[in-house]
């Protein structure tokens, strides 16, 4: 299947909107991506055109995006690009959406503190297993059959 995968670096332009749907959680926000270029005449960086994308996130990504992102945050969004055209009041409109696969803060422009989310408790956790003994006896070479066949307890 042919899809257009994109990686967009920009700023969160609107507060994420979170919804609980029958298919699962969903969140959307607008992403502003502004190109910058070096203007030789001014001898300074200059902002170019700004593109706006609607970013859609689903399931756990939606929940995490809604709780982690605020307006102005620098982010990196990876996902599938979807361009839609429609006619409203006799005029042709086009919009670009990104169906996000991954969203993260842009660490080139700041720091972030990552926190794992808890996994839903679907089963009883397995009891902890003892750590295997990787030590070999001193009298046997490490690759000898005796060292491999019989583990030695270390006290």
N, C-alpha and C positions, 0 to 999 in steps of 0.2 A: 504494500500500500504506500503510495506516495504522499508524504506529508511535508510541510515546510516547518522545520524546527528552527527556532530562533533563540538567541540569548540577548536580552535587552538589559542595558545598564542605565538606570535613571533614578528618579525620585518618586515616592508615593505622593500623588496629587490629591487624592480624596481619602477620607477615612474609610477603611474597609467596611463593607456592609455584609453582615453574617446572617444566614438563613438556615433553619432546620427544614429540610425538604423530605419527602417520602423516600427519595433515593439516597439520602444522607446529607450531611452538612455541605453548604456551599457558601463561598465568599467571593466578593468582587471588589476591585478598587481600580482607580485610574492611575496609570503610570506615565510620567512625563519624561521623555528622552530628548535631550537637547544636544545637538552636535556642537563641538567647539573646535575652533581652528586658530592658527597663529596668523595674526594680521601683521604683515611685514611693514606696512606703512605706519601703523600705530605702535608697532613693536610691543604688542600685548596680545593675550588670548581674547578672542571674541566669541560670543554665543551666536550660533547659527539658528536654523529652524528647529522648532520643538514639535516632535510627534507625540501624540497621545494614544495610548493603548488601554483597552479595558482588559484587565487581568482577571481570569476566572480560576478559582481554586476549589477543589472538591475534597471531601472526606477529611482525613486528619490534617492535610495541608491547609484546608479552609479554617479549621479550628485554630491551628497554630498561627496562621497569618493574621487572623482577626485579633488574636491576643498579643501579637508581637509587633505589628506595624502601626505607625502613626504618620500623619501627614508630614512630608518633608524628609522622611527617612531615605537614605540612599540604599537602593536595593539592586540585586541582580536577579532577573527572572528568566527561567528557561522553560520553553514549552512549544506547543504547536500554534502556528500563526493561522488565523482564520479571518479572511477579509469578506465582509458582507456589503452588499449594495441593496438599496431600497429606494422606493419613490415615495416622497412625502410632499403633499400639496403641490404636485407637479414638478418637484425638483428631485434630482438624483442625489442620493447621499451614500457615502461609503464610510465604513468604520472597520477598524482593525482590532481584533480580539486576540488575546493569548490565552490558550488553555494551558495553565501552568502545570509543570511537572515538578519544578523545584523553585523555591524563592528563598533568598538569603540576603542579609545585610552586606553591603559593599564595604569590605574591610580595608580597602584602599583609602576610604574617606572617613574612617572612624573605627571604634572598637565595639564589640558586642559580647555579652555574657550568655553562653549557650546553656540551656536547661533542658534536659530530656523530659518528655511527657511520660506519664505512667501508662503502661500497657493495660488494657482491660483484662481483668482476672477471669480467664475463660476456663482454666483448669487448675487443679491443685499443683503447686510447684513440686518438682522432683526433689527428694531429699539430697542434701549435699553429698557429693562423692569424695572419698579421701583422695588426697594427692598421690599419684603414683610415685614409687621409689625409683628414681633415675640413676642412683648411685651404683657403681660397679665395685666389686671387691678389689683391693689393692694388689692381690697376688695374681689376678687374671688380667691379661691384656684386654682392652675394651672390646675388641672384635672376636674374642674367643667364644666358642660355644658355651662354656661354663658361665661366662659373664652374661650371656644373652638369655640362657635358659633359666637360671635360678637367681631371682632378685635377693638382695641382702638387706635386711632391716638395719637401719641406722638409728642408734639410740643416743 
